[in-house]
Amino acid sequence: MNTSSPLWRAEEVRAAAKGCLSAGTRDWTASGVSIDSRSCDKGDLFVAISGENFDGHEFVGRAFDAGASAAIVSRVPEGIGADRNLVKVDDTQAALESLGQAGRDRTNARVVAVTGSVGKTGTKEALTLAFGALGPTHSTVGNLNNHIGVPLTLARMPRESAYAVIEMGMNHPGEISPLSRFTHPDVAIITTIAAVHLEFFDHVAEIADAKAEIFDGIASDGTAVLNRDNVYFAVLAARAWAHGVKHVIGFGAHPEAEARLSACAESSDGSDVTATIRGETVRYRLNVPGRHWVQNSLAVLASVNALGGDLDRAAEALAQLKAPRGRGARSGIRLDGGTLTVIDDSYNASPASMRAAISVLASSKPHGGGRRIAVLGDMLELGDTAPQLHAALARDLEAGDIDLVFCAGPNMRELDAALPSQLRGGHANDSASLAPIVADAVRAGDVVMVKGSLGSRMAMVVEALNALDNAGHEDDRQDIREARHAV
């Protein structure tokens, strides 16, 4: 969201961060906030965060070279002159958190926070579109949903924001609670509870408890928006009421859902939806395929209703929704004889999101004798249950009439073994080894869905498929394949 007034003034930063200004110019302003010198823009306030594998103080000079107006530091880095605008603090992470808190407190924005086992980022994008149609809206960029990303997002919030959409993630208990307290949301959405991060939890019920931490900082007159179709709805609703939440809205196909799916005509390129949102009927189009998008759009419209927004305008804006890169984005790869369709869902994976992606692939329509092909990498952080959870996907792939399945990683070996022989495209130890095999096997008309946890690096398969585009002649394609085999 663009704004003409400065995001921060020097004295505001000093007071919020509880620091002291250096001898540089004391009336500087900042138009943005950055923690990465590589993406630092002219006029940004650079915060020198120190992590396990890096120290932002080593990059303060680069930030100033990129045009940063000032930097928050806990020590003056070597080579930084006394004329530079610095805010010295005891702890830069704590300073960022305080800056984010101040950024939240100084606006009149109505804030929607979203978490859940799957669907957080897509729902965040849909919320941004819906509320953006109603007024100036600030939202999480990319996947900045952790202890650094949430306060950074709040610190970047323009004063003039009418709405803010904040995504919150976790993989351990206790991580969402402080994020909720920073954010102080008016509406808290939990998309669903499913088997993810089981390496760090003994049971899915513990995941529900961890997600319920989103209520720890909710406004006194806040609203919880919960998946009415999920088995943990009653548990989460009870947690919300225990935190003083005034309103709980259930969304889904359940007959008791207040944000209820009335009808849905799904196709390979999207869905036409009719929903009843707390008694008001609304019809809208989603130009992204998949029942999970439909489900979470109900949560979006429930949030709009909770904050008194115009449902029709918000619903109309949802037609602009696109699947983000790595989360279901589609592309066409030109091959001899036609087009190869690639569904890039390579950013992350869990059993629930795998099944959703398989369903999307199943609804896709190959052309000219093409095939539905799934290319799957390991789902990580599943603990001792990993082998059986991977093998169980075979049922979904068979039921979805998937023609061919390629697998990468040690856990996906379990799935490969569970598949009937005619579905087995091949297994490799890692994505780098699998990528040329897949590139060699695809042909025009195929629809290929690529998915796996981020650590499985399945984006390498997407890159290999993208490299086939415009190859022109079979000889050129062979050169590309040989080069990838050599790598």
C-alpha positions in Angstrom: 0.0 0.0 0.0 1.5 3.3 -1.1 1.5 6.3 1.3 3.0 9.8 0.9 3.8 10.4 4.5 7.0 9.0 6.1 6.5 5.6 7.7 8.8 6.4 10.6 10.5 9.5 12.0 13.7 9.4 13.9 12.3 10.2 17.3 9.4 7.8 16.8 11.9 5.0 16.2 14.0 5.9 19.2 11.0 5.9 21.5 9.5 2.7 20.1 12.8 0.8 20.1 13.9 2.2 23.5 17.2 3.2 22.1 19.4 6.3 21.6 20.2 8.2 18.5 23.7 8.5 17.2 25.4 11.8 16.5 24.1 11.7 12.9 21.2 13.7 11.6 18.4 13.5 14.2 15.5 14.4 12.0 15.8 11.6 9.4 12.7 9.7 8.2 12.3 6.2 6.9 9.9 5.1 4.1 10.3 1.4 4.8 11.8 -1.2 7.2 14.3 -3.9 6.1 16.2 -6.8 7.7 17.9 -7.9 4.5 20.6 -5.7 2.9 20.0 -7.5 -0.5 16.5 -6.1 -0.7 17.0 -2.9 1.2 15.6 0.1 -0.7 16.5 3.8 -0.6 15.0 5.4 2.5 14.6 2.1 4.5 15.3 1.7 8.2 17.6 -1.3 8.4 17.4 -3.5 11.5 20.5 -5.6 12.1 18.9 -8.8 13.3 21.3 -11.5 14.6 20.4 -15.2 14.0 22.0 -18.6 14.5 23.7 -18.5 11.1 24.1 -14.7 10.4 24.7 -11.4 12.0 22.9 -8.4 10.4 25.6 -6.1 11.8 27.9 -7.4 9.1 25.7 -6.0 6.5 24.9 -2.5 7.8 27.4 -1.0 5.5 25.8 -2.7 2.5 22.4 -1.4 3.7 23.7 2.2 3.8 25.3 1.7 0.3 21.8 0.6 -0.9 20.4 3.9 0.4 19.1 3.0 3.9 18.3 6.2 5.8 19.2 4.7 9.2 19.9 1.4 11.0 19.0 -0.1 14.4 22.1 -1.8 15.9 23.2 -3.2 19.2 26.8 -2.3 18.4 28.5 0.0 15.9 29.9 -2.2 13.2 33.5 -1.7 12.0 33.7 0.8 9.2 30.5 2.7 10.0 31.3 6.4 10.4 29.9 8.6 13.2 27.9 10.5 10.6 25.6 7.6 9.9 22.1 7.6 11.4 22.1 4.8 14.0 19.6 3.8 16.7 21.6 2.0 19.4 19.7 -0.6 21.4 20.5 -3.5 23.7 18.8 -6.1 21.6 17.8 -5.6 17.9 15.2 -8.4 17.9 13.5 -6.9 20.9 13.7 -3.5 19.2 12.0 -4.9 16.1 9.3 -6.3 18.2 8.7 -3.0 20.0 8.7 -1.2 16.7 6.1 -3.6 15.4 4.0 -3.1 18.5 4.2 0.6 18.0 3.3 0.3 14.4 0.2 -1.7 15.3 -0.8 0.6 18.2 -0.7 3.9 16.2 -3.2 2.9 13.5 -6.9 2.5 13.6 -6.6 -0.6 11.3 -8.9 -3.5 11.9 -6.6 -6.5 12.0 -7.3 -10.1 10.8 -4.8 -12.8 11.8 -4.7 -16.1 10.1 -3.1 -19.4 11.0 -3.8 -23.1 10.4 -2.2 -26.4 9.5 -2.6 -25.7 5.8 -4.0 -22.9 3.7 -2.6 -19.9 5.6 -0.8 -18.2 2.7 -3.6 -18.7 0.2 -6.2 -17.4 2.7 -4.0 -14.4 3.5 -3.8 -13.6 -0.3 -7.6 -13.9 -0.6 -8.1 -11.7 2.5 -5.8 -9.1 1.1 -7.9 -8.9 -2.1 -11.2 -8.9 -0.3 -10.3 -6.1 2.2 -8.3 -4.3 -0.4 -11.6 -3.7 -2.2 -13.0 -2.0 0.9 -10.1 0.2 1.9 -6.3 0.6 2.3 -5.0 -2.8 3.3 -1.6 -3.9 4.6 -0.6 -7.6 4.7 2.1 -10.1 5.2 4.5 -10.3 2.2 5.5 -13.8 1.1 6.0 -16.1 4.1 7.0 -13.6 6.8 4.9 -15.3 9.4 7.3 -16.1 12.3 8.9 -14.3 15.3 10.8 -12.0 12.9 8.3 -11.7 10.1 5.3 -10.7 12.1 6.8 -7.8 13.9 8.5 -6.7 10.7 5.2 -6.7 8.9 3.6 -4.6 11.7 6.6 -2.2 11.6 5.9 -1.7 7.9 2.2 -0.9 8.4 1.3 2.6 7.0 -0.4 4.8 9.5 -3.3 5.2 7.0 -4.1 1.5 6.9 -7.8 0.7 7.3 -7.2 -3.1 7.4 -4.3 -5.4 8.0 -3.9 -9.1 7.3 -1.3 -10.9 9.3 -0.2 -14.5 8.7 1.1 -16.5 11.7 3.0 -19.8 11.4 4.6 -22.2 13.9 6.1 -25.7 14.2 6.5 -25.7 18.0 4.2 -24.9 20.9 4.4 -21.4 22.3 5.3 -19.7 19.0 2.0 -18.1 18.0 1.1 -16.6 21.4 3.6 -13.7 21.3 2.7 -13.1 17.7 -0.9 -12.7 18.7 0.0 -10.4 21.5 2.0 -8.2 19.1 -0.8 -8.1 16.6 -3.9 -7.8 18.9 -6.2 -9.1 16.1 -9.9 -8.1 15.8 -10.5 -11.4 13.9 -8.6 -14.6 14.3 -8.9 -17.3 11.6 -7.8 -20.9 12.0 -8.1 -22.5 8.5 -8.0 -26.1 9.7 -6.1 -28.5 12.0 -4.3 -31.4 10.4 -1.3 -33.8 10.8 1.7 -31.5 10.3 4.8 -31.0 12.4 4.2 -34.3 14.1 7.9 -34.5 14.7 7.4 -31.9 17.4 3.9 -32.9 18.7 2.7 -36.2 20.2 -0.8 -35.9 18.8 -2.8 -33.7 16.4 -4.7 -32.4 19.4 -1.6 -30.7 20.6 -1.4 -28.9 17.2 -4.9 -27.6 17.9 -3.8 -26.3 21.2 -0.8 -24.5 19.6 -2.9 -23.0 16.9 -5.4 -21.8 19.5 -2.7 -19.5 20.9 -3.9 -17.1 18.2 -6.6 -16.1 20.7 -4.1 -15.0 23.4 -3.9 -11.5 22.1 -7.3 -11.1 20.5 -9.3 -7.9 21.0 -11.9 -8.0 23.8 -14.7 -7.8 21.3 -12.9 -10.0 18.8 -14.2 -12.8 16.5 -12.9 -16.3 15.9 -13.5 -17.8 12.5 -13.1 -21.6 12.6 -13.5 -24.5 10.3 -16.9 -26.0 11.1 -16.1 -29.2 9.1 -13.0 -29.9 11.2 -13.1 -32.4 14.1 -11.4 -29.8 16.3 -14.0 -27.1 15.9 -15.6 -27.6 19.3 -12.2 -27.7 21.0 -11.1 -24.5 19.3 -14.4 -22.7 19.9 -14.1 -23.6 23.6 -10.6 -22.1 23.7 -11.8 -19.0 22.0 -14.6 -18.5 24.5 -12.2 -19.1 27.4 -10.2 -16.2 26.1 -13.2 -13.9 26.1 -13.9 -14.0 22.4 -17.4 -12.6 21.9 -18.2 -14.2 18.5 -17.4 -17.6 17.0 -18.2 -18.1 13.3 -18.0 -21.5 11.8 -17.3 -21.8 8.1 -17.7 -24.8 5.8 -20.4 -27.2 4.4 -21.6 -28.2 7.8 -25.4 -27.4 8.2 -24.7 -25.4 11.3 -21.9 -23.3 9.8 -22.8 -19.6 9.9 -20.6 -19.1 6.8 -22.0 -22.0 4.8 -21.3 -23.3 1.4 -24.7 -23.6 -0.4 -23.6 -24.6 -3.9 -20.4 -25.0 -5.8 -19.8 -25.8 -9.5 -16.1 -26.9 -9.7 -14.1 -27.1 -12.9 -10.5 -27.5 -13.9 -10.0 -23.7 -13.9 -12.0 -22.6 -10.9 -15.3 -22.6 -9.1 -18.6 -20.8 -9.1 -19.7 -20.5 -5.5 -22.9 -19.7 -3.7 -22.6 -19.1 0.0 -24.7 -17.9 2.9 -22.7 -15.7 5.2 -24.7 -15.2 8.5 -28.0 -15.1 6.6 -26.8 -13.1 3.6 -26.5 -15.0 0.3 -23.5 -14.1 -1.9 -22.4 -15.5 -5.3 -18.9 -15.3 -6.6 -16.2 -16.7 -8.9 -12.9 -18.2 -7.9 -10.5 -18.5 -10.8 -8.3 -21.1 -8.9 -9.3 -24.7 -8.9 -9.7 -26.8 -5.8 -12.2 -27.3 -3.0 -9.7 -26.0 -0.4 -9.8 -22.6 -2.1 -13.6 -22.6 -1.9 -13.5 -23.7 1.8 -11.1 -20.9 2.8 -13.0 -18.3 0.8 -15.8 -18.8 3.2 -13.5 -17.8 6.1 -12.5 -14.7 4.2 -16.1 -13.6 3.7 -17.0 -14.4 7.3 -14.2 -12.0 8.4 -15.5 -9.3 6.1 -18.9 -9.7 7.6 -17.5 -9.7 11.2 -15.9 -6.3 10.5 -19.0 -4.8 8.9 -17.6 -4.8 5.3 -19.5 -5.0 2.0 -19.8 -8.7 1.2 -20.7 -8.2 -2.5 -17.7 -6.0 -3.1 -15.4 -8.3 -1.2 -16.7 -11.4 -3.0 -16.3 -9.8 -6.4 -12.7 -9.1 -5.7 -12.0 -12.8 -5.1 -12.2 -13.3 -8.9 -8.8 -11.8 -9.0 -7.3 -14.5 -6.8 -4.3 -16.4 -8.2 -2.4 -19.2 -6.7 1.0 -17.9 -5.5 4.2 -19.3 -6.9 5.0 -22.6 -5.3 1.5 -22.9 -4.0 -0.5 -24.1 -7.0 0.5 -21.6 -9.7 0.1 -22.9 -13.2 2.3 -22.4 -16.3 2.3 -23.6 -19.8 5.5 -25.0 -21.2 5.7 -25.0 -25.0 6.9 -28.3 -26.4 6.9 -29.8 -29.9 3.3 -30.7 -30.6 1.6 -28.6 -27.9 1.8 -27.4 -24.4 2.8 -29.1 -21.1 0.9 -27.7 -18.1 2.9 -27.5 -14.8 1.2 -27.0 -11.4 3.9 -25.6 -9.1 3.0 -26.6 -5.6 6.6 -27.1 -4.5 6.7 -24.7 -1.6 5.5 -27.1 1.1 3.6 -30.3 1.8 1.7 -32.2 4.5 -0.8 -35.1 4.2 -3.7 -32.7 4.1 -2.2 -30.4 1.5 -1.0 -33.4 -0.6 -4.5 -34.7 -0.8 -5.8 -31.2 -1.8 -3.2 -31.0 -4.6 -3.9 -34.5 -5.8 -7.6 -33.5 -6.0 -6.7 -30.5 -8.1 -4.6 -32.6 -10.4 -7.5 -35.1 -10.7 -9.8 -32.4 -11.8 -7.4 -31.1 -14.5 -8.0 -31.9 -18.1 -5.0 -33.1 -20.2 -5.1 -32.4 -23.9 -4.3 -34.6 -26.9 -3.8 -37.8 -25.1 -1.9 -36.2 -22.3 -1.6 -37.7 -18.8 -2.1 -36.5 -15.2 1.4 -36.8 -13.6 2.2 -36.3 -9.9 5.8 -35.6 -9.0 6.1 -35.8 -5.2 8.8 -35.2 -2.7 9.1 -36.0 1.0 6.8 -34.5 3.5 9.0 -33.5 6.4 8.5 -33.1 10.2 6.1 -36.1 10.4 8.2 -38.0 13.0 7.6 -41.8 13.4 4.4 -41.7 11.4 6.2 -40.6 8.2 6.4 -44.0 6.4 2.7 -44.8 6.8 1.5 -41.3 6.0 3.5 -41.3 2.7 2.3 -44.8 1.7 -1.3 -43.8 2.4 -1.3 -41.3 -0.4 -1.4 -44.3 -2.9 -5.2 -44.5 -2.2 -5.8 -40.9 -3.2 -3.7 -41.2 -6.3 -5.5 -44.3 -7.5 -8.9 -42.7 -6.7 -8.0 -39.6 -8.6 -7.2 -41.5 -11.8 -3.6 -40.2 -11.8 -1.7 -41.8 -14.6 1.9 -41.6 -13.4 3.7 -40.9 -10.2 7.3 -39.9 -9.7 8.8 -39.9 -6.2 11.8 -38.3 -4.6 13.3 -38.9 -1.1 13.6 -41.7 1.4 10.0 -41.4 2.8 8.5 -41.2 -0.7 10.1 -44.7 -1.3 7.2 -45.9 0.9 4.7 -44.4 -1.5 6.4 -45.8 -4.6 6.3 -49.3 -3.1 2.6 -48.9 -2.3 1.6 -47.9 -5.8 0.4 -50.3 -8.4 3.1 -51.0 -11.0 1.4 -49.1 -13.8 1.5 -45.8 -11.8 5.2 -46.0 -10.9 7.1 -43.5 -13.0 10.3 -43.8 -10.9 11.9 -43.1 -7.6 15.1 -41.1 -6.9 16.9 -40.3 -3.7 16.5 -36.6 -4.1 14.9 -34.0 -6.4 18.2 -33.2 -8.2 18.3 -36.9 -9.3 14.6 -37.0 -10.2 14.4 -33.8 -12.2 16.1 -35.0 -15.4 14.0 -38.2 -15.2 10.8 -36.3 -15.1 12.0 -33.9 -17.8 12.8 -36.8 -20.0 9.3 -38.4 -19.5 6.9 -35.6 -20.1 5.2 -34.8 -23.4 2.8 -32.2 -24.8 -0.7 -32.4 -23.4 0.5 -33.7 -20.0 -0.6 -32.0 -16.7 2.2 -32.3 -14.2 1.8 -31.4 -10.5 5.0 -31.0 -8.4 4.8 -30.9 -4.6 6.9 -31.6 -1.6 8.1 -29.9 1.6 10.4 -27.0 1.2 13.4 -29.0 2.4 12.7 -31.6 -0.4 13.7 -28.9 -2.9 11.1 -29.9 -5.5 11.4 -26.5 -7.1 14.3 -28.1 -8.9 11.9 -30.3 -10.8 9.8 -27.2 -11.8 13.0 -25.5 -13.0 13.9 -28.6 -15.1 10.5 -28.5 -16.7 10.6 -24.8 -17.3 14.0 -25.3 -19.1 12.1 -27.4 -21.7 10.2 -24.3 -22.9 11.1 -23.0 -26.3 13.5 -25.8 -26.9 12.2 -25.9 -30.4 13.6 -29.2 -31.7 14.0 -32.6 -30.2 17.8 -32.3 -30.6 17.8 -29.2 -28.4 15.6 -31.0 -25.8 18.1 -33.9 -25.8 21.0 -31.5 -25.1 19.1 -30.1 -22.1 18.4 -33.5 -20.8 22.0 -34.6 -21.2 23.2 -31.5 -19.4 20.8 -32.1 -16.5 21.9 -35.8 -16.3 25.5 -34.6 -16.1 24.7 -32.3 -13.3 
